[in-house]
């Protein structure tokens, strides 16, 4: 079902745009956006054959989808006492991969064959092909904001004050699938007894050998300031400080 010519295919597309708007000689706004996607089909490892070609043998689906989005908004202006800069950023990345790994059976033949048969005794019976693949997904979102006010060029004293805020959310997970798995097989029953809560009945998804789901959240907020004094043309004294607070949380199933 997976055979074919030009098995390895890859395509990438992207677009980028920017818009500048001047409210006056002292104030302007810049809006930028970028999007890129990549799609691929096939496996990128190769097996040299005797006829000089490079062949690859796979027994399940393999693909990659990657989407990246990036947006930013910047406002710059003269407040009279200094120059103000405000920046808002957003980043969104989605990654989806399906990879076949039946070759793993070569190294772990006994347990995997046992999961595709009714029993893992020396006389295997009622076996299915131990086709295996994993489906992985990852989705990250990040928001950030920064505002800073800084002194105008010139003079002996220069200063900067500002604040920063950031929030990141990452959701990812995978399922390792074995379409030929026999849940009634002896080895599967024993594994369920070891891996699952003995007070709860096993409840795997169809063809599921293993799966996981995770989420990570990060938050950060900071304030900063800097003061510079030009002693002469070759020497300056800088004093700066930054205080930040960060929070991290994660969960997995």
TISEFI-532850 format. One record per residue: residue number from 1; x, y, z negated of N, C-alpha, C in turn. Coordinates in nm, 2 decimals, decimal comma, always signed. Layout:
<nuzas>
    k      nu      nv      nw     cau     cav     caw      cu      cv      cw
  NUM       X       Y       Z       X       Y       Z       X       Y       Z
...
</nuzas>
This chain:
<nuzas>
    k      nu      nv      nw     cau     cav     caw      cu      cv      cw
    1   +0,08   -0,12   +0,00   +0,00   +0,00   +0,00   +0,08   +0,13   +0,00
    2   +0,21   +0,12   -0,04   +0,30   +0,24   -0,05   +0,40   +0,24   +0,06
    3   +0,40   +0,15   +0,15   +0,50   +0,14   +0,26   +0,48   +0,25   +0,36
    4   +0,59   +0,30   +0,43   +0,57   +0,40   +0,53   +0,70   +0,47   +0,57
    5   +0,70   +0,53   +0,68   +0,82   +0,61   +0,72   +0,82   +0,74   +0,66
    6   +0,94   +0,81   +0,67   +0,95   +0,94   +0,61   +0,90   +0,94   +0,46
    7   +0,94   +0,84   +0,39   +0,88   +0,82   +0,26   +0,91   +0,94   +0,16
    8   +1,03   +0,99   +0,17   +1,06   +1,11   +0,08   +1,03   +1,24   +0,15
    9   +0,93   +1,31   +0,10   +0,89   +1,44   +0,15   +0,89   +1,54   +0,04
   10   +0,93   +1,66   +0,08   +0,93   +1,77   -0,02   +0,90   +1,90   +0,05
   11   +0,82   +1,98   -0,02   +0,78   +2,11   +0,04   +0,77   +2,21   -0,07
   12   +0,82   +2,33   -0,04   +0,82   +2,44   -0,14   +0,76   +2,57   -0,08
   13   +0,67   +2,64   -0,14   +0,62   +2,76   -0,10   +0,62   +2,86   -0,21
   14   +0,63   +2,99   -0,18   +0,63   +3,09   -0,28   +0,60   +3,23   -0,22
   15   +0,55   +3,31   -0,31   +0,52   +3,45   -0,27   +0,55   +3,54   -0,38
   16   +0,59   +3,66   -0,35   +0,62   +3,76   -0,45   +0,57   +3,90   -0,40
   17   +0,52   +3,97   -0,49   +0,47   +4,11   -0,46   +0,49   +4,20   -0,57
   18   +0,50   +4,33   -0,54   +0,52   +4,44   -0,64   +0,44   +4,56   -0,60
   19   +0,39   +4,63   -0,70   +0,31   +4,75   -0,67   +0,36   +4,86   -0,77
   20   +0,40   +4,98   -0,71   +0,45   +5,09   -0,79   +0,35   +5,20   -0,78
   21   +0,30   +5,26   -0,89   +0,21   +5,37   -0,89   +0,27   +5,48   -0,98
   22   +0,28   +5,60   -0,92   +0,33   +5,72   -1,00   +0,22   +5,81   -1,04
   23   +0,19   +5,82   -1,17   +0,09   +5,91   -1,21   +0,13   +6,05   -1,20
   24   +0,26   +6,08   -1,22   +0,32   +6,21   -1,21   +0,47   +6,19   -1,20
   25   +0,54   +6,30   -1,20   +0,69   +6,29   -1,19   +0,75   +6,23   -1,31
   26   +0,67   +6,22   -1,42   +0,73   +6,17   -1,55   +0,67   +6,03   -1,59
   27   +0,57   +5,99   -1,52   +0,51   +5,86   -1,56   +0,48   +5,77   -1,44
   28   +0,51   +5,64   -1,46   +0,49   +5,55   -1,35   +0,46   +5,41   -1,40
   29   +0,39   +5,33   -1,32   +0,35   +5,19   -1,36   +0,40   +5,10   -1,25
   30   +0,46   +4,99   -1,29   +0,50   +4,88   -1,19   +0,44   +4,75   -1,23
   31   +0,37   +4,69   -1,13   +0,31   +4,56   -1,15   +0,37   +4,46   -1,05
   32   +0,42   +4,35   -1,10   +0,49   +4,25   -1,02   +0,43   +4,11   -1,05
   33   +0,42   +4,03   -0,94   +0,37   +3,89   -0,95   +0,45   +3,80   -0,86
   34   +0,46   +3,68   -0,91   +0,54   +3,58   -0,83   +0,47   +3,44   -0,85
   35   +0,46   +3,36   -0,75   +0,41   +3,23   -0,75   +0,49   +3,14   -0,67
   36   +0,52   +3,02   -0,72   +0,59   +2,92   -0,64   +0,54   +2,78   -0,67
   37   +0,53   +2,70   -0,57   +0,49   +2,56   -0,59   +0,58   +2,47   -0,51
   38   +0,59   +2,35   -0,57   +0,67   +2,24   -0,50   +0,59   +2,11   -0,51
   39   +0,58   +2,04   -0,40   +0,52   +1,91   -0,40   +0,62   +1,81   -0,33
   40   +0,62   +1,69   -0,39   +0,71   +1,59   -0,34   +0,65   +1,46   -0,34
   41   +0,68   +1,37   -0,25   +0,63   +1,23   -0,25   +0,75   +1,14   -0,23
   42   +0,75   +1,03   -0,30   +0,86   +0,94   -0,28   +0,95   +0,92   -0,39
   43   +1,06   +0,85   -0,37   +1,17   +0,83   -0,47   +1,30   +0,87   -0,41
   44   +1,38   +0,93   -0,49   +1,50   +1,00   -0,44   +1,63   +0,92   -0,46
   45   +1,61   +0,80   -0,52   +1,73   +0,71   -0,53   +1,72   +0,61   -0,41
   46   +1,84   +0,56   -0,37   +1,84   +0,48   -0,25   +1,92   +0,35   -0,27
   47   +1,89   +0,25   -0,19   +1,96   +0,12   -0,19   +2,02   +0,10   -0,05
   48   +2,16   +0,11   -0,03   +2,22   +0,09   +0,10   +2,19   -0,06   +0,14
   49   +2,15   -0,07   +0,27   +2,12   -0,20   +0,32   +2,23   -0,25   +0,42
   50   +2,23   -0,37   +0,46   +2,33   -0,43   +0,54   +2,33   -0,37   +0,68
   51   +2,22   -0,32   +0,72   +2,21   -0,26   +0,86   +2,25   -0,11   +0,87
   52   +2,30   -0,06   +0,76   +2,35   +0,08   +0,76   +2,25   +0,18   +0,72
   53   +2,12   +0,14   +0,70   +2,02   +0,24   +0,66   +2,01   +0,24   +0,51
   54   +1,95   +0,34   +0,45   +1,93   +0,35   +0,31   +1,78   +0,33   +0,28
   55   +1,75   +0,21   +0,22   +1,61   +0,18   +0,20   +1,58   +0,19   +0,05
   56   +1,46   +0,21   +0,02   +1,41   +0,21   -0,12   +1,28   +0,13   -0,13
   57   +1,28   +0,05   -0,23   +1,16   -0,04   -0,26   +1,09   +0,01   -0,38
   58   +0,96   +0,04   -0,36   +0,87   +0,08   -0,47   +0,74   +0,01   -0,47
   59   +0,68   -0,01   -0,58   +0,55   -0,09   -0,59   +0,44   -0,01   -0,65
   60   +0,45   +0,12   -0,65   +0,35   +0,20   -0,70   +0,36   +0,35   -0,66
   61   +0,27   +0,44   -0,70   +0,28   +0,58   -0,66   +0,39   +0,65   -0,72
   62   +0,45   +0,75   -0,65   +0,55   +0,84   -0,70   +0,53   +0,98   -0,64
   63   +0,52   +1,08   -0,72   +0,49   +1,22   -0,67   +0,53   +1,32   -0,77
   64   +0,54   +1,44   -0,73   +0,58   +1,55   -0,81   +0,50   +1,68   -0,77
   65   +0,44   +1,75   -0,86   +0,38   +1,88   -0,84   +0,43   +1,98   -0,94
   66   +0,47   +2,09   -0,89   +0,53   +2,19   -0,98   +0,47   +2,33   -0,94
   67   +0,42   +2,40   -1,04   +0,36   +2,53   -1,01   +0,42   +2,63   -1,11
   68   +0,46   +2,74   -1,07   +0,52   +2,84   -1,15   +0,46   +2,98   -1,12
   69   +0,41   +3,05   -1,22   +0,35   +3,18   -1,21   +0,41   +3,28   -1,31
   70   +0,44   +3,39   -1,25   +0,51   +3,49   -1,33   +0,45   +3,63   -1,30
   71   +0,41   +3,70   -1,41   +0,35   +3,84   -1,39   +0,41   +3,93   -1,49
   72   +0,43   +4,06   -1,45   +0,48   +4,16   -1,54   +0,42   +4,29   -1,51
   73   +0,40   +4,37   -1,62   +0,35   +4,51   -1,61   +0,44   +4,60   -1,69
   74   +0,49   +4,70   -1,63   +0,58   +4,79   -1,69   +0,53   +4,94   -1,68
   75   +0,53   +5,01   -1,79   +0,49   +5,15   -1,79   +0,61   +5,23   -1,85
   76   +0,65   +5,33   -1,77   +0,76   +5,42   -1,82   +0,72   +5,56   -1,81
   77   +0,76   +5,64   -1,91   +0,72   +5,78   -1,91   +0,80   +5,86   -2,01
   78   +0,78   +5,99   -2,00   +0,85   +6,09   -2,08   +0,75   +6,14   -2,19
   79   +0,78   +6,12   -2,32   +0,69   +6,16   -2,42   +0,72   +6,30   -2,48
   80   +0,83   +6,35   -2,43   +0,88   +6,48   -2,49   +0,99   +6,46   -2,58
   81   +0,98   +6,38   -2,68   +1,09   +6,35   -2,78   +1,18   +6,24   -2,73
   82   +1,13   +6,16   -2,63   +1,21   +6,05   -2,57   +1,14   +5,98   -2,46
   83   +1,21   +5,88   -2,40   +1,15   +5,81   -2,29   +1,09   +5,68   -2,35
   84   +0,97   +5,65   -2,30   +0,89   +5,54   -2,35   +0,89   +5,43   -2,24
   85   +0,91   +5,31   -2,28   +0,91   +5,19   -2,19   +0,82   +5,09   -2,26
   86   +0,72   +5,04   -2,19   +0,63   +4,93   -2,23   +0,63   +4,82   -2,13
   87   +0,65   +4,70   -2,17   +0,66   +4,58   -2,08   +0,57   +4,47   -2,13
   88   +0,49   +4,42   -2,04   +0,40   +4,31   -2,07   +0,44   +4,20   -1,97
   89   +0,46   +4,08   -2,02   +0,50   +3,97   -1,94   +0,41   +3,84   -1,96
   90   +0,39   +3,76   -1,85   +0,32   +3,64   -1,86   +0,38   +3,54   -1,77
   91   +0,40   +3,42   -1,83   +0,47   +3,31   -1,76   +0,38   +3,18   -1,78
   92   +0,36   +3,11   -1,67   +0,27   +2,99   -1,67   +0,34   +2,89   -1,58
   93   +0,37   +2,77   -1,64   +0,43   +2,66   -1,56   +0,36   +2,53   -1,58
   94   +0,32   +2,46   -1,47   +0,26   +2,34   -1,48   +0,34   +2,23   -1,40
   95   +0,36   +2,12   -1,46   +0,44   +2,02   -1,40   +0,37   +1,88   -1,42
   96   +0,36   +1,81   -1,30   +0,29   +1,68   -1,30   +0,37   +1,58   -1,22
   97   +0,41   +1,47   -1,29   +0,50   +1,37   -1,22   +0,44   +1,23   -1,24
   98   +0,45   +1,15   -1,13   +0,42   +1,01   -1,14   +0,54   +0,94   -1,09
   99   +0,59   +0,85   -1,17   +0,71   +0,77   -1,13   +0,69   +0,63   -1,15
  100   +0,73   +0,55   -1,06   +0,72   +0,40   -1,06   +0,85   +0,34   -1,12
  101   +0,84   +0,25   -1,21   +0,96   +0,19   -1,27   +0,95   +0,04   -1,29
  102   +0,90   -0,03   -1,18   +0,90   -0,17   -1,19   +1,03   -0,24   -1,20
  103   +1,14   -0,16   -1,16   +1,27   -0,22   -1,17   +1,30   -0,25   -1,32
  104   +1,24   -0,18   -1,41   +1,26   -0,20   -1,55   +1,22   -0,35   -1,59
  105   +1,13   -0,41   -1,51   +1,10   -0,55   -1,54   +1,22   -0,64   -1,52
  106   +1,31   -0,61   -1,44   +1,43   -0,69   -1,41   +1,51   -0,71   -1,54
  107   +1,51   -0,60   -1,62   +1,59   -0,61   -1,75   +1,50   -0,65   -1,87
  108   +1,37   -0,64   -1,86   +1,29   -0,68   -1,97   +1,18   -0,78   -1,92
  109   +1,23   -0,89   -1,85   +1,13   -0,97   -1,79   +1,04   -1,04   -1,88
  110   +1,09   -1,10   -1,99   +1,01   -1,18   -2,07   +0,89   -1,11   -2,14
  111   +0,91   -1,00   -2,21   +0,79   -0,93   -2,27   +0,70   -0,87   -2,16
  112   +0,75   -0,82   -2,05   +0,66   -0,76   -1,96   +0,58   -0,87   -1,88
  113   +0,65   -0,98   -1,85   +0,57   -1,09   -1,79   +0,47   -1,14   -1,88
  114   +0,50   -1,14   -2,01   +0,41   -1,19   -2,11   +0,28   -1,10   -2,11
  115   +0,30   -0,97   -2,09   +0,18   -0,88   -2,09   +0,10   -0,90   -1,97
  116   +0,15   -0,96   -1,86   +0,07   -0,97   -1,74   +0,02   -1,11   -1,73
  117   +0,05   -1,20   -1,83   +0,00   -1,34   -1,82   -0,09   -1,37   -1,95
  118   -0,15   -1,48   -1,95   -0,23   -1,52   -2,06   -0,14   -1,56   -2,18
  119   -0,02   -1,60   -2,16   +0,07   -1,64   -2,26   +0,21   -1,61   -2,22
  120   +0,30   -1,60   -2,32   +0,44   -1,58   -2,28   +0,52   -1,70   -2,31
  121   +0,46   -1,82   -2,32   +0,53   -1,94   -2,34   +0,61   -1,97   -2,21
  122   +0,70   -2,06   -2,21   +0,79   -2,09   -2,09   +0,70   -2,12   -1,97
  123   +0,58   -2,18   -1,99   +0,50   -2,20   -1,87   +0,40   -2,09   -1,85
  124   +0,44   -1,98   -1,77   +0,36   -1,87   -1,75   +0,24   -1,91   -1,66
  125   +0,12   -1,86   -1,70   +0,00   -1,90   -1,63   -0,09   -1,77   -1,61
  126   -0,16   -1,77   -1,50   -0,25   -1,66   -1,47   -0,18   -1,52   -1,47
  127   -0,07   -1,51   -1,41   +0,01   -1,39   -1,41   -0,04   -1,29   -1,31
  128   -0,02   -1,16   -1,34   -0,04   -1,05   -1,24   +0,09   -0,99   -1,21
  129   +0,10   -0,92   -1,10   +0,23   -0,85   -1,07   +0,25   -0,74   -1,17
  130   +0,37   -0,74   -1,24   +0,39   -0,64   -1,34   +0,43   -0,50   -1,29
  131   +0,34   -0,45   -1,20   +0,36   -0,31   -1,15   +0,36   -0,21   -1,27
  132   +0,45   -0,11   -1,27   +0,45   -0,02   -1,38   +0,48   +0,12   -1,33
  133   +0,42   +0,22   -1,39   +0,45   +0,36   -1,35   +0,41   +0,45   -1,47
  134   +0,47   +0,57   -1,48   +0,42   +0,66   -1,58   +0,38   +0,79   -1,52
  135   +0,28   +0,85   -1,58   +0,22   +0,97   -1,54   +0,25   +1,08   -1,64
  136   +0,33   +1,18   -1,61   +0,37   +1,28   -1,71   +0,32   +1,42   -1,67
  137   +0,27   +1,50   -1,76   +0,23   +1,63   -1,74   +0,28   +1,73   -1,84
  138   +0,30   +1,85   -1,80   +0,35   +1,95   -1,90   +0,30   +2,09   -1,85
  139   +0,24   +2,16   -1,95   +0,19   +2,29   -1,92   +0,23   +2,39   -2,02
  140   +0,30   +2,49   -1,98   +0,36   +2,59   -2,07   +0,30   +2,73   -2,03
  141   +0,26   +2,81   -2,14   +0,22   +2,94   -2,12   +0,29   +3,03   -2,22
  142   +0,33   +3,15   -2,17   +0,41   +3,24   -2,26   +0,36   +3,38   -2,23
  143   +0,32   +3,45   -2,34   +0,29   +3,60   -2,33   +0,40   +3,67   -2,41
  144   +0,44   +3,79   -2,36   +0,53   +3,87   -2,44   +0,50   +4,02   -2,41
  145   +0,53   +4,10   -2,52   +0,51   +4,24   -2,51   +0,63   +4,31   -2,58
  146   +0,68   +4,42   -2,52   +0,78   +4,50   -2,58   +0,76   +4,65   -2,56
  147   +0,78   +4,73   -2,66   +0,77   +4,87   -2,65   +0,89   +4,93   -2,71
  148   +0,95   +5,03   -2,65   +1,07   +5,09   -2,70   +1,07   +5,24   -2,67
  149   +1,11   +5,32   -2,76   +1,13   +5,47   -2,74   +1,27   +5,50   -2,76
  150   +1,33   +5,57   -2,66   +1,47   +5,60   -2,67   +1,50   +5,74   -2,63
  151   +1,61   +5,79   -2,69   +1,64   +5,93   -2,67   +1,68   +5,96   -2,53
  152   +1,67   +6,08   -2,49   +1,71   +6,12   -2,35   +1,86   +6,13   -2,33
  153   +1,90   +6,11   -2,21   +2,05   +6,11   -2,19   +2,11   +6,25   -2,23
  154   +2,24   +6,24   -2,26   +2,31   +6,36   -2,30   +2,31   +6,38   -2,45
  155   +2,40   +6,47   -2,49   +2,41   +6,50   -2,64   +2,51   +6,40   -2,71
  156   +2,52   +6,42   -2,83   +2,61   +6,34   -2,92   +2,54   +6,22   -2,98
  157   +2,42   +6,24   -3,01   +2,34   +6,14   -3,08   +2,25   +6,07   -2,99
  158   +2,24   +5,94   -3,00   +2,15   +5,86   -2,91   +2,07   +5,76   -3,00
  159   +1,95   +5,73   -2,98   +1,87   +5,64   -3,07   +1,77   +5,56   -2,98
  160   +1,74   +5,45   -3,04   +1,63   +5,36   -2,98   +1,56   +5,29   -3,09
  161   +1,42   +5,29   -3,08   +1,34   +5,22   -3,18   +1,24   +5,14   -3,09
  162   +1,19   +5,03   -3,15   +1,09   +4,95   -3,07   +1,05   +4,83   -3,14
  163   +0,96   +4,75   -3,08   +0,90   +4,63   -3,13   +0,88   +4,53   -3,02
  164   +0,88   +4,40   -3,06   +0,87   +4,29   -2,96   +0,77   +4,18   -3,02
  165   +0,69   +4,12   -2,93   +0,60   +4,01   -2,97   +0,60   +3,91   -2,86
  166   +0,59   +3,78   -2,91   +0,59   +3,67   -2,81   +0,51   +3,55   -2,86
  167   +0,44   +3,49   -2,77   +0,36   +3,37   -2,81   +0,38   +3,27   -2,70
  168   +0,42   +3,14   -2,74   +0,44   +3,04   -2,64   +0,36   +2,92   -2,68
  169   +0,29   +2,85   -2,58   +0,21   +2,73   -2,60   +0,25   +2,63   -2,50
  170   +0,29   +2,51   -2,55   +0,34   +2,41   -2,46   +0,26   +2,28   -2,49
  171   +0,18   +2,23   -2,39   +0,11   +2,10   -2,40   +0,17   +2,00   -2,30
  172   +0,21   +1,89   -2,35   +0,27   +1,79   -2,26   +0,23   +1,65   -2,31
  173   +0,24   +1,55   -2,22   +0,21   +1,41   -2,26   +0,23   +1,32   -2,14
  174   +0,21   +1,19   -2,17   +0,24   +1,09   -2,06   +0,16   +0,97   -2,09
  175   +0,14   +0,89   -1,99   +0,08   +0,76   -2,00   +0,16   +0,66   -1,92
  176   +0,21   +0,55   -1,99   +0,28   +0,45   -1,92   +0,18   +0,34   -1,88
  177   +0,16   +0,32   -1,75   +0,05   +0,23   -1,71   +0,11   +0,10   -1,65
  178   +0,04   -0,01   -1,68   +0,08   -0,14   -1,62   -0,06   -0,20   -1,57
  179   -0,09   -0,17   -1,44   -0,22   -0,22   -1,39   -0,25   -0,36   -1,41
  180   -0,15   -0,45   -1,42   -0,17   -0,59   -1,43   -0,18   -0,64   -1,57
  181   -0,18   -0,55   -1,67   -0,17   -0,59   -1,81   -0,29   -0,67   -1,85
  182   -0,27   -0,78   -1,93   -0,37   -0,87   -1,97   -0,38   -0,85   -2,13
  183   -0,49   -0,78   -2,17   -0,50   -0,74   -2,31   -0,54   -0,87   -2,39
  184   -0,58   -0,98   -2,33   -0,61   -1,10   -2,40   -0,48   -1,19   -2,41
  185   -0,37   -1,15   -2,35   -0,25   -1,23   -2,35   -0,20   -1,24   -2,49
  186   -0,12   -1,34   -2,52   -0,07   -1,37   -2,65   +0,03   -1,26   -2,70
  187   +0,12   -1,21   -2,60   +0,21   -1,11   -2,64   +0,14   -0,97   -2,67
  188   +0,04   -0,94   -2,58   -0,04   -0,82   -2,60   -0,11   -0,82   -2,74
  189   -0,17   -0,93   -2,77   -0,23   -0,94   -2,90   -0,14   -0,92   -3,02
  190   -0,02   -0,98   -3,01   +0,08   -0,96   -3,11   +0,13   -0,82   -3,12
  191   +0,15   -0,75   -3,00   +0,20   -0,61   -3,00   +0,10   -0,52   -3,06
  192   -0,03   -0,54   -3,03   -0,13   -0,46   -3,09   -0,13   -0,47   -3,24
  193   -0,11   -0,59   -3,29   -0,11   -0,61   -3,43   +0,01   -0,53   -3,50
  194   +0,12   -0,51   -3,42   +0,23   -0,44   -3,47   +0,22   -0,29   -3,46
  195   +0,16   -0,25   -3,35   +0,17   -0,10   -3,31   +0,04   -0,03   -3,36
  196   -0,07   -0,09   -3,37   -0,19   -0,02   -3,40   -0,23   -0,04   -3,55
  197   -0,31   +0,06   -3,60   -0,35   +0,05   -3,74   -0,43   -0,08   -3,76
  198   -0,39   -0,16   -3,85   -0,47   -0,29   -3,87   -0,61   -0,27   -3,91
  199   -0,65   -0,15   -3,96   -0,79   -0,12   -4,00   -0,87   -0,08   -3,89
  200   -0,81   -0,04   -3,77   -0,88   +0,00   -3,66   -0,86   -0,09   -3,54
  201   -0,96   -0,12   -3,46   -0,95   -0,21   -3,35   -0,86   -0,14   -3,24
  202   -0,78   -0,21   -3,16   -0,71   -0,15   -3,05   -0,80   -0,09   -2,95
  203   -0,77   +0,03   -2,90   -0,85   +0,10   -2,80   -0,77   +0,16   -2,69
  204   -0,68   +0,08   -2,62   -0,60   +0,14   -2,51   -0,69   +0,18   -2,39
  205   -0,64   +0,27   -2,32   -0,71   +0,31   -2,19   -0,68   +0,20   -2,09
  206   -0,76   +0,19   -1,98   -0,74   +0,09   -1,88   -0,60   +0,09   -1,83
  207   -0,53   -0,02   -1,82   -0,39   -0,03   -1,77   -0,29   +0,04   -1,86
  208   -0,33   +0,08   -1,98   -0,23   +0,16   -2,06   -0,14   +0,07   -2,14
  209   -0,01   +0,09   -2,13   +0,08   +0,02   -2,21   +0,13   +0,11   -2,32
  210   +0,14   +0,24   -2,29   +0,18   +0,34   -2,40   +0,14   +0,48   -2,35
  211   +0,10   +0,56   -2,44   +0,07   +0,70   -2,40   +0,10   +0,79   -2,52
  212   +0,12   +0,92   -2,49   +0,14   +1,02   -2,60   +0,09   +1,15   -2,55
  213   +0,06   +1,24   -2,65   +0,01   +1,37   -2,62   +0,07   +1,47   -2,73
  214   +0,13   +1,58   -2,69   +0,19   +1,67   -2,78   +0,16   +1,81   -2,75
  215   +0,17   +1,90   -2,86   +0,15   +2,04   -2,84   +0,25   +2,11   -2,93
  216   +0,31   +2,22   -2,88   +0,40   +2,30   -2,95   +0,36   +2,45   -2,94
  217   +0,35   +2,52   -3,05   +0,32   +2,66   -3,06   +0,43   +2,74   -3,12
  218   +0,48   +2,85   -3,06   +0,58   +2,93   -3,12   +0,53   +3,08   -3,11
  219   +0,55   +3,15   -3,22   +0,51   +3,29   -3,23   +0,63   +3,37   -3,29
  220   +0,65   +3,49   -3,24   +0,76   +3,57   -3,28   +0,72   +3,72   -3,28
  221   +0,76   +3,79   -3,38   +0,74   +3,93   -3,38   +0,86   +4,00   -3,44
  222   +0,90   +4,11   -3,38   +1,03   +4,18   -3,43   +1,02   +4,33   -3,42
  223   +1,10   +4,39   -3,50   +1,11   +4,54   -3,49   +1,26   +4,57   -3,49
  224   +1,30   +4,67   -3,42   +1,45   +4,70   -3,40   +1,47   +4,85   -3,39
  225   +1,59   +4,88   -3,42   +1,63   +5,02   -3,41   +1,79   +5,03   -3,40
  226   +1,83   +5,14   -3,33   +1,98   +5,16   -3,31   +2,01   +5,31   -3,31
  227   +2,12   +5,35   -3,37   +2,16   +5,48   -3,37   +2,31   +5,49   -3,32
  228   +2,34   +5,57   -3,23   +2,48   +5,58   -3,17   +2,52   +5,73   -3,18
  229   +2,65   +5,74   -3,23   +2,71   +5,87   -3,24   +2,84   +5,87   -3,16
  230   +2,85   +5,97   -3,07   +2,97   +5,98   -2,98   +3,07   +6,07   -3,05
  231   +3,18   +6,00   -3,11   +3,28   +6,08   -3,17   +3,36   +6,16   -3,07
  232   +3,40   +6,10   -2,97   +3,46   +6,17   -2,85   +3,43   +6,09   -2,73
  233   +3,50   +6,12   -2,62   +3,47   +6,05   -2,49   +3,51   +5,91   -2,49
  234   +3,60   +5,87   -2,58   +3,64   +5,73   -2,59   +3,59   +5,65   -2,71
  235   +3,53   +5,71   -2,80   +3,49   +5,64   -2,93   +3,35   +5,68   -2,96
  236   +3,27   +5,57   -2,99   +3,13   +5,58   -3,04   +3,11   +5,49   -3,16
  237   +3,03   +5,54   -3,25   +2,99   +5,45   -3,36   +2,84   +5,42   -3,35
  238   +2,82   +5,28   -3,36   +2,68   +5,23   -3,34   +2,63   +5,16   -3,47
  239   +2,51   +5,19   -3,51   +2,45   +5,13   -3,63   +2,31   +5,08   -3,58
  240   +2,29   +4,95   -3,60   +2,16   +4,89   -3,55   +2,11   +4,79   -3,65
  241   +1,98   +4,76   -3,64   +1,92   +4,66   -3,73   +1,80   +4,60   -3,65
  242   +1,77   +4,48   -3,68   +1,66   +4,41   -3,62   +1,60   +4,31   -3,73
  243   +1,47   +4,31   -3,74   +1,40   +4,22   -3,83   +1,30   +4,15   -3,76
  244   +1,29   +4,02   -3,77   +1,20   +3,94   -3,70   +1,14   +3,83   -3,79
  245   +1,02   +3,78   -3,75   +0,96   +3,67   -3,81   +0,91   +3,57   -3,70
  246   +0,93   +3,45   -3,73   +0,90   +3,34   -3,63   +0,82   +3,23   -3,70
  247   +0,73   +3,17   -3,63   +0,64   +3,06   -3,68   +0,64   +2,95   -3,57
  248   +0,66   +2,83   -3,61   +0,66   +2,72   -3,52   +0,57   +2,61   -3,58
  249   +0,49   +2,55   -3,49   +0,40   +2,44   -3,53   +0,39   +2,34   -3,41
  250   +0,38   +2,21   -3,44   +0,37   +2,11   -3,34   +0,29   +1,99   -3,39
  251   +0,23   +1,92   -3,29   +0,15   +1,80   -3,33   +0,17   +1,70   -3,21
  252   +0,15   +1,57   -3,25   +0,17   +1,46   -3,15   +0,07   +1,35   -3,18
  253   +0,02   +1,29   -3,07   -0,06   +1,17   -3,09   -0,01   +1,06   -3,00
</nuzas>
